[in-house]
Amino acid sequence: RIVSRSKPEAVIIATGGVPLKPDIPGIDSRNVVTAQDVLSGKAEAGQKVVIIGGGEVGCETGLYLAEKGKRVVIVEILKRMASEMGPMVRRRLMDGLRQRQVTMLTNTKCEEITEHGVTVASVEGRKDTHPADTVILAVGYGKNDDLLKGLEGEVPEVYCIGDACQPQGIMEAVRDGYRVALSL
């Protein structure tokens, strides 16, 4: 291992989180990618897109793709899209999604993914199928602590910050990094 061989006095692990993968039939289909992969250019979205997850990442990915001329449907299990965002930024994002005619389904759960689309169910029990070339997962992140586990006992001081330890917002991750840097 490179880190162990260099014999550091301390290591700060800030590897970010890993996208969550919900237990949905068809989740391992070829047409399913993560928002992270689409936004980084690792994966290309087709013309008809369904995004599972209407939080900040899902909505911003939807706007990005709608601006590229894609037909976008966002499926959110909660009653409000991008509920964790501040009101001013959220309003602008929602206006942009509406202006680009993005379909936003709230109180709706993804039931199944196929190579042709996504079947969803509303809380009232109404089921619909939305055609999709690409299904994008934007349901949050889990901790990414593999490196932390690998370094335990190898380095005198190991600090884990941000989503590597606990999924959270960017403000919390920056604060954690600042505090650890001050303590060194």
Secondary structure per residue as TSV (DSSP state, phi and psi in degrees):
chain	resnum	aa	ss	phi	psi
A	1	R	-	360.0	135.0
A	2	I	H	-63.5	-44.5
A	3	V	H	-64.2	-47.2
A	4	S	H	-63.6	-40.1
A	5	R	H	-66.4	-30.7
A	6	S	T	-79.8	-7.8
A	7	K	-	50.3	56.4
A	8	P	-	-72.2	155.5
A	9	E	S	-77.5	-31.6
A	10	A	E	-151.2	152.6
A	11	V	E	-132.2	133.3
A	12	I	E	-107.0	119.1
A	13	I	E	-96.9	118.1
A	14	A	-	-136.4	56.7
A	15	T	-	-84.0	-1.4
A	16	G	-	78.2	-179.5
A	17	G	-	-98.5	174.6
A	18	V	E	-113.0	136.8
A	19	P	E	-58.4	134.7
A	20	L	-	-72.9	150.3
A	21	K	-	-126.3	98.6
A	22	P	-	-67.6	159.6
A	23	D	-	-84.5	87.6
A	24	I	-	-126.9	131.3
A	25	P	T	-54.7	129.6
A	26	G	T	91.8	2.8
A	27	I	T	-61.1	-24.1
A	28	D	T	-93.6	13.0
A	29	S	S	-64.6	156.2
A	30	R	T	-61.2	-28.6
A	31	N	T	-87.2	7.3
A	32	V	E	-101.7	125.4
A	33	V	E	-135.1	170.2
A	34	T	E	-96.8	156.7
A	35	A	H	-59.5	-38.7
A	36	Q	H	-58.3	-43.1
A	37	D	H	-66.5	-38.9
A	38	V	H	-68.1	-46.7
A	39	L	H	-68.2	-28.8
A	40	S	H	-85.6	-7.6
A	41	G	T	87.8	1.7
A	42	K	S	-70.3	-30.3
A	43	A	S	-128.5	146.3
A	44	E	-	-104.7	136.3
A	45	A	-	-91.8	142.4
A	46	G	-	-74.3	-168.9
A	47	Q	S	-77.2	-35.0
A	48	K	E	-109.0	117.4
A	49	V	E	-123.2	135.4
A	50	V	E	-117.0	126.5
A	51	I	E	-105.4	124.1
A	52	I	E	-95.6	110.0
A	53	G	-	118.4	112.0
A	54	G	-	-108.3	34.6
A	55	G	S	-80.7	-164.1
A	56	E	H	-58.2	-47.6
A	57	V	H	-65.2	-44.9
A	58	G	H	-62.7	-43.3
A	59	C	H	-69.1	-41.5
A	60	E	H	-67.6	-36.2
A	61	T	H	-65.1	-41.0
A	62	G	H	-60.9	-43.2
A	63	L	H	-65.7	-44.1
A	64	Y	H	-55.7	-46.5
A	65	L	H	-73.2	-37.3
A	66	A	H	-63.5	-37.3
A	67	E	H	-65.6	-20.9
A	68	K	T	-91.0	6.0
A	69	G	T	90.0	9.7
A	70	K	-	-79.8	150.3
A	71	R	E	-89.6	118.3
A	72	V	E	-120.9	136.1
A	73	V	E	-122.8	129.8
A	74	I	E	-111.8	129.1
A	75	V	E	-110.7	120.7
A	76	E	-	-126.1	129.7
A	77	I	S	-74.9	-25.7
A	78	L	S	-82.4	172.5
A	79	K	S	-83.9	-2.8
A	80	R	S	-142.4	134.4
A	81	M	T	-73.6	144.5
A	82	A	T	47.5	44.0
A	83	S	T	-65.0	-20.4
A	84	E	T	-85.7	-4.8
A	85	M	S	-83.7	155.9
A	86	G	-	-65.9	152.7
A	87	P	H	-62.0	-39.6
A	88	M	H	-69.2	-47.0
A	89	V	H	-67.8	-40.6
A	90	R	H	-60.8	-45.0
A	91	R	H	-60.1	-43.2
A	92	R	H	-63.9	-40.7
A	93	L	H	-65.0	-45.5
A	94	M	H	-63.6	-40.8
A	95	D	H	-60.5	-42.5
A	96	G	H	-63.7	-41.1
A	97	L	H	-64.8	-44.4
A	98	R	H	-64.6	-43.0
A	99	Q	H	-59.7	-34.0
A	100	R	T	-95.6	13.2
A	101	Q	T	58.2	40.1
A	102	V	-	-76.8	131.2
A	103	T	E	-80.2	123.8
A	104	M	E	-117.4	115.1
A	105	L	E	-107.6	112.8
A	106	T	-	-103.8	167.0
A	107	N	S	51.5	38.8
A	108	T	E	-132.8	137.8
A	109	K	E	-115.6	140.0
A	110	C	E	-79.0	124.8
A	111	E	E	-99.8	-35.4
A	112	E	E	-160.1	146.5
A	113	I	E	-117.4	133.2
A	114	T	-	-124.9	177.5
A	115	E	S	-71.1	-10.4
A	116	H	S	-108.7	-12.4
A	117	G	E	169.6	-164.8
A	118	V	E	-130.8	132.1
A	119	T	E	-98.9	128.8
A	120	V	E	-123.7	159.4
A	121	A	E	-134.0	131.9
A	122	S	E	-81.2	167.0
A	123	V	T	-63.9	-23.5
A	124	E	T	-77.8	-8.8
A	125	G	-	98.2	0.0
A	126	R	-	-75.2	130.0
A	127	K	E	-107.8	141.6
A	128	D	E	-140.0	154.8
A	129	T	E	-118.7	130.0
A	130	H	E	-112.3	123.0
A	131	P	E	-63.9	142.9
A	132	A	-	-153.5	130.6
A	133	D	S	-78.4	-35.1
A	134	T	E	-133.2	135.0
A	135	V	E	-113.8	125.9
A	136	I	E	-112.2	127.9
A	137	L	E	-90.1	125.5
A	138	A	-	-142.3	56.3
A	139	V	S	-104.4	13.2
A	140	G	-	113.1	-176.9
A	141	Y	E	-128.6	150.9
A	142	G	E	-110.9	165.6
A	143	K	-	-66.6	151.9
A	144	N	-	-122.3	74.9
A	145	D	-	-105.4	20.9
A	146	D	H	-61.0	-45.4
A	147	L	H	-64.1	-40.2
A	148	L	H	-57.5	-48.6
A	149	K	H	-61.8	-39.2
A	150	G	H	-69.1	-26.1
A	151	L	H	-94.3	-11.0
A	152	E	T	-59.4	125.6
A	153	G	T	85.0	-8.5
A	154	E	T	-97.1	-26.5
A	155	V	S	-129.7	138.9
A	156	P	S	-56.1	-45.9
A	157	E	E	-128.9	125.6
A	158	V	E	-126.7	125.8
A	159	Y	E	-116.9	137.1
A	160	C	E	-118.2	128.4
A	161	I	-	-129.5	163.1
A	162	G	G	63.9	-150.4
A	163	D	G	-67.0	-15.5
A	164	A	G	-60.0	-31.3
A	165	C	T	-106.3	-42.2
A	166	Q	S	-151.4	112.9
A	167	P	-	-55.5	131.6
A	168	Q	-	-161.2	-170.6
A	169	G	-	-87.6	168.9
A	170	I	H	-63.5	-36.0
A	171	M	H	-61.7	-43.0
A	172	E	H	-67.0	-39.2
A	173	A	H	-64.6	-42.9
A	174	V	H	-65.0	-42.3
A	175	R	H	-60.0	-45.4
A	176	D	H	-60.2	-43.9
A	177	G	H	-63.0	-41.6
A	178	Y	H	-61.7	-46.9
A	179	R	H	-64.3	-42.6
A	180	V	H	-65.6	-43.2
A	181	A	H	-60.9	-39.3
A	182	L	H	-64.7	-32.1
A	183	S	H	-78.6	-13.5
A	184	L	-	-80.0	360.0
